[in-house]
Amino acid sequence: MTANAAQPNEPGIRPGEVSVTLPAQYDASLYFIGRIRTPWKERKDCPKNARASRESGVVCTIEVDPRWGQALPGVETCSHLIVLYWMDRARRDLVVQMPTRAEAGRSTFSVRSPVRPNPIALSVVELRKVEGNRLEVVGLDCLDGTPLLDIKPYFATTDAIPDARAVSHARKG
Ligand SMILES: C[S@@+](CC[C@H](N)C(=O)[O-])C[C@H]1O[C@@H](n2cnc3c(N)ncnc32)[C@H](O)[C@@H]1O
């Protein structure tokens, strides 16, 4: 697939959104190291973010390809993990997006939408169980079959910034 090809089933562009021509070539390649199994087949059913998913308590399964099995020992000692995944059904060419119910367009790098030049998503998940190459976790917000990019330990001492701000995202009311 070339860089400019449309993603399968990607939603169309909305009024107020701005797209750009994607570069003609990729700068790097990556390996999908597994797949994420979730109950959600359609975007409308997916949790909107990791917090909504955590609050639902739904357990999802990360299936790591057997090739990478030896990369897993030690993971089971972590209560929480950072999971990186590839939003394979998102378009990649929007620089301004119109989130549902938004009154004005939002720039791509100011939002957590899966629509971005490199559709990489992340969630901090709670690890419930490890069985061979399968990890049961709570806190994912992706469609069933979403490709897995990486797994890292979450270090509260390093990663948590309790007083961090994102003023334009503050909840109203
Ligand atoms: C708003 S994003 C948040 C992503 C991630 N937690 C982050 O902040 O990096 C979550 C939404 O992406 C959409 N989505 C989930 N899996 C996807 C996939 N494989 N391809 C494209 N869109 C997806 C769903 O609509 C879901 O509610």
PDBQT file of the ligand as one rigid body, heavy atoms in Angstrom, charges set to zero:
ROOT
HETATM    1  C1  LIG A 201      -9.850   8.537  20.659  1.00  0.00    +0.000 C 
HETATM    2  S1  LIG A 201      -8.843   7.120  20.371  1.00  0.00    +0.000 S 
HETATM    3  C2  LIG A 201      -7.836   7.156  21.813  1.00  0.00    +0.000 C 
HETATM    4  C3  LIG A 201      -6.595   6.360  21.495  1.00  0.00    +0.000 C 
HETATM    5  C4  LIG A 201      -5.554   6.175  22.583  1.00  0.00    +0.000 C 
HETATM    6  N1  LIG A 201      -6.059   5.828  23.870  1.00  0.00    +0.000 N 
HETATM    7  C5  LIG A 201      -4.590   7.303  22.670  1.00  0.00    +0.000 C 
HETATM    8  O1  LIG A 201      -4.894   8.299  23.312  1.00  0.00    +0.000 OA
HETATM    9  O2  LIG A 201      -3.541   7.203  22.061  1.00  0.00    +0.000 OA
HETATM   10  C6  LIG A 201      -9.929   5.751  20.648  1.00  0.00    +0.000 C 
HETATM   11  C7  LIG A 201     -10.910   5.595  19.497  1.00  0.00    +0.000 C 
HETATM   12  O3  LIG A 201     -10.219   5.198  18.310  1.00  0.00    +0.000 OA
HETATM   13  C8  LIG A 201     -11.082   4.449  17.460  1.00  0.00    +0.000 C 
HETATM   14  N2  LIG A 201     -10.367   3.215  17.087  1.00  0.00    +0.000 N 
HETATM   15  C9  LIG A 201     -10.166   2.134  17.860  1.00  0.00    +0.000 A 
HETATM   16  N3  LIG A 201      -9.446   1.200  17.233  1.00  0.00    +0.000 NA
HETATM   17  C10 LIG A 201      -9.161   1.691  16.001  1.00  0.00    +0.000 A 
HETATM   18  C11 LIG A 201      -8.432   1.201  14.888  1.00  0.00    +0.000 A 
HETATM   19  N4  LIG A 201      -7.851  -0.002  14.900  1.00  0.00    +0.000 N 
HETATM   20  N5  LIG A 201      -8.338   1.990  13.788  1.00  0.00    +0.000 NA
HETATM   21  C12 LIG A 201      -8.951   3.211  13.766  1.00  0.00    +0.000 A 
HETATM   22  N6  LIG A 201      -9.650   3.730  14.790  1.00  0.00    +0.000 NA
HETATM   23  C13 LIG A 201      -9.760   2.981  15.906  1.00  0.00    +0.000 A 
HETATM   24  C14 LIG A 201     -12.355   4.185  18.255  1.00  0.00    +0.000 C 
HETATM   25  O4  LIG A 201     -13.336   5.111  17.807  1.00  0.00    +0.000 OA
HETATM   26  C15 LIG A 201     -11.937   4.522  19.690  1.00  0.00    +0.000 C 
HETATM   27  O5  LIG A 201     -13.023   4.981  20.455  1.00  0.00    +0.000 OA
ENDROOT
TORSDOF 0
